Amino acid sequence: MMRVGIIGCGRIVEEGHVPAYRELGVTVTALADPVERRREKIGDMLGVPSERRFADYKLLLGQSDVDVVDIAVPHFHHHKVLMDAAQCKKHILCEKPLTTSLRQADQVLDAVAGAGVQLCVAHNYLYQPSMQLVRKMVQQGAIGEPFLIRTEGLGGSHWDGAPEFNPEWRTQRAIAGFGCLLDNGYHDIYLARALLGEVKTVTAAVSTEREEHEVEDLALALLQHEFGTTSLQVSWAVSGGGQWVYEVYGSEGTLSLSRKSGKLMHYRGEWKELKAPPWEWGFKGLFSDFFSRLQRGEPSPVPGAEGRRNLEVILSAYEASRTGVRQTV
Ligand SMILES: NC(=O)c1ccc[n+]([C@@H]2O[C@H](COP(=O)([O-])OP(=O)(O)OC[C@H]3O[C@@H](n4cnc5c(N)ncnc54)[C@H](O)[C@@H]3O)[C@@H](O)[C@H]2O)c1
């Protein structure tokens, strides 16, 4: 079994990664975070010995009993930590987004290839049971030929980071890079690409509605795929929040998932409610897939190039909004 070292002991590690490691029985041999209370919290949850809780992640990278590093730091730090991890020849599990620029992403891909290690980007919603059910039904023809996805994630605020660090970092340009499209719309885009094929062109309207936000807090995008269209809406500025629906329309039917209630509706001649699996992050499935592939010497399920491509679509949406010109991706 792979031995993991965690870099960045924040909220997603506490709420998403730790439960997955526990369920899978993965041993976390070391962790790193500059904030002592975060090291204590995650270290205690996972039983990591106190001498193996580091303030400086570079000390963790020097440990021989760490096979895979799990990078879960704020966006701006991804590039540096990824480059250092590759240099130390560790396999890497990296939270999304891979980086905040394509130039940085290319450097990471080169470093990873040069080191001969595997990199897996956290496209965890691909492994979320309700989204897997939607994909399976579409692939089995439950709605005929899919041609349109409407994915709405209009929220009233961003997801706070851990209180002991900087809960507002997502709204700060220097540390987050960009706002709700990069942070939340990111997942909708790889999910849509998995159903409707590669994105060909992008148009978007991106804006900042709340003055306390340095990054965009509203993004509306239209993605033209090989096999259909996605209409994507994400926000951190909508009072009360929206309905959080995920809908796939096909030539013969419709699937409509409420990400608020978990209710999944299927239309084919008549509406029927289906039993949808309870919501979960999808980390257990992703981690299990990555680690078993590593053990078999197989490539990562979400390689760096896939993270780079998703980033490229998002950066094109920003460019489309800035210029008012549809972008070919
Ligand atoms: N895949 C998903 O579904 C999902 C969900 C939420 C967050 N995320 C991603 O996880 C990452 C972290 O988000 P979060 O919400 O947990 O943030 P957070 O603020 O709660 O946690 C970040 C942690 O990183 C630590 N940190 C900061 N600089 C560091 C450094 N140089 N070295 C080591 N640790 C450092 C902070 O002290 C903090 O504990 C982001 O990339 C975010 O996009 C992914």
The ligand as an SDF file (V2000), in Angstrom:
LIG
                    3D

 44 48  0  0  0  0  0  0  0  0999 V2000
  -11.5860   18.7870   -5.1100 N   0  0  0  0  0  0  0  0  0  0  0  0
  -12.5060   19.3830   -4.3540 C   0  0  0  0  0  0  0  0  0  0  0  0
  -13.6720   18.9930   -4.3440 O   0  0  0  0  0  0  0  0  0  0  0  0
  -12.0530   20.5350   -3.4910 C   0  0  0  0  0  0  0  0  0  0  0  0
  -12.9060   21.0910   -2.5170 C   0  0  0  0  0  0  0  0  0  0  0  0
  -12.4090   22.1180   -1.7130 C   0  0  0  0  0  0  0  0  0  0  0  0
  -11.1090   22.5920   -1.8920 C   0  0  0  0  0  0  0  0  0  0  0  0
  -10.3220   22.0460   -2.8750 N   0  0  0  0  0  0  0  0  0  0  0  0
   -8.9490   22.5360   -3.1240 C   0  0  0  0  0  0  0  0  0  0  0  0
   -8.1400   22.2100   -2.0020 O   0  0  0  0  0  0  0  0  0  0  0  0
   -7.1410   23.1880   -1.8390 C   0  0  0  0  0  0  0  0  0  0  0  0
   -7.1980   23.7000   -0.4010 C   0  0  0  0  0  0  0  0  0  0  0  0
   -8.4690   24.2600   -0.1540 O   0  0  0  0  0  0  0  0  0  0  0  0
   -9.0650   24.3470    1.3320 P   0  0  0  0  0  0  0  0  0  0  0  0
  -10.4620   24.7690    1.2010 O   0  0  0  0  0  0  0  0  0  0  0  0
   -8.7690   23.1040    2.0760 O   0  0  0  0  0  0  0  0  0  0  0  0
   -8.2140   25.5550    1.9140 O   0  0  0  0  0  0  0  0  0  0  0  0
   -7.8140   25.8250    3.4500 P   0  0  0  0  0  0  0  0  0  0  0  0
   -7.4790   27.2620    3.5550 O   0  0  0  0  0  0  0  0  0  0  0  0
   -8.8530   25.2630    4.3570 O   0  0  0  0  0  0  0  0  0  0  0  0
   -6.5060   24.9460    3.6240 O   0  0  0  0  0  0  0  0  0  0  0  0
   -5.2610   25.2870    3.0860 C   0  0  0  0  0  0  0  0  0  0  0  0
   -4.1980   24.8190    4.0650 C   0  0  0  0  0  0  0  0  0  0  0  0
   -2.9240   25.0030    3.4440 O   0  0  0  0  0  0  0  0  0  0  0  0
   -2.0420   25.4760    4.4380 C   0  0  0  0  0  0  0  0  0  0  0  0
   -0.9140   26.1320    3.7780 N   0  0  0  0  0  0  0  0  0  0  0  0
   -0.8180   27.3900    3.3220 C   0  0  0  0  0  0  0  0  0  0  0  0
    0.4020   27.5750    2.7680 N   0  0  0  0  0  0  0  0  0  0  0  0
    1.0670   26.4110    2.8850 C   0  0  0  0  0  0  0  0  0  0  0  0
    2.3690   25.9590    2.5320 C   0  0  0  0  0  0  0  0  0  0  0  0
    3.2200   26.7800    1.8940 N   0  0  0  0  0  0  0  0  0  0  0  0
    2.7320   24.6780    2.8230 N   0  0  0  0  0  0  0  0  0  0  0  0
    1.8770   23.8550    3.4390 C   0  0  0  0  0  0  0  0  0  0  0  0
    0.6300   24.2290    3.8050 N   0  0  0  0  0  0  0  0  0  0  0  0
    0.2390   25.4840    3.5290 C   0  0  0  0  0  0  0  0  0  0  0  0
   -2.8880   26.4020    5.3090 C   0  0  0  0  0  0  0  0  0  0  0  0
   -2.3180   26.6040    6.5860 O   0  0  0  0  0  0  0  0  0  0  0  0
   -4.2010   25.6180    5.3690 C   0  0  0  0  0  0  0  0  0  0  0  0
   -4.2110   24.7240    6.4780 O   0  0  0  0  0  0  0  0  0  0  0  0
   -7.3930   24.2240   -2.9190 C   0  0  0  0  0  0  0  0  0  0  0  0
   -6.6100   23.9320   -4.0400 O   0  0  0  0  0  0  0  0  0  0  0  0
   -8.8540   24.0370   -3.2730 C   0  0  0  0  0  0  0  0  0  0  0  0
   -9.1970   24.4310   -4.5860 O   0  0  0  0  0  0  0  0  0  0  0  0
  -10.7860   21.0340   -3.6580 C   0  0  0  0  0  0  0  0  0  0  0  0
  1  2  1  0
  2  3  2  0
  2  4  1  0
  4  5  1  0
  4 44  2  0
  5  6  2  0
  6  7  1  0
  7  8  2  0
  8  9  1  0
  8 44  1  0
  9 10  1  0
  9 42  1  0
 10 11  1  0
 11 12  1  0
 11 40  1  0
 12 13  1  0
 13 14  1  0
 14 15  2  0
 14 16  1  0
 14 17  1  0
 17 18  1  0
 18 19  2  0
 18 20  1  0
 18 21  1  0
 21 22  1  0
 22 23  1  0
 23 24  1  0
 23 38  1  0
 24 25  1  0
 25 26  1  0
 25 36  1  0
 26 27  1  0
 26 35  1  0
 27 28  2  0
 28 29  1  0
 29 30  1  0
 29 35  2  0
 30 31  1  0
 30 32  2  0
 32 33  1  0
 33 34  2  0
 34 35  1  0
 36 37  1  0
 36 38  1  0
 38 39  1  0
 40 41  1  0
 40 42  1  0
 42 43  1  0
M  CHG  2   8   1  16  -1
M  END
$$$$
